[in-house]
Amino acid sequence: MIRIDEGLFRKAKDLGLNISKVCENALTRAINALECAFLQNNCDKGGIGTVGSDKWLPAFPASRGRRPH
């Protein structure tokens, strides 16, 4: 269980976002960035918040497979 601002939660739901997947993707990127910084490895150069790969994108059923604008 996680706590999310209610307004943010409602907006995400209204947009059709898969909140679990968005959170999972964000945590994966944050952990990867922190581990890379800590270990100083040659990791993904995209960094947190970069929209350079589809891995960043959450499941977005409202878009039917297309990237949201």
Secondary structure, DSSP 8 states (H G I E B T S, - for coil): -----HHHHHHHHHTT--HHHHHHHHHHHHHHHHHHHHHT----TT-TT--SSTTTS---GGGTTS---
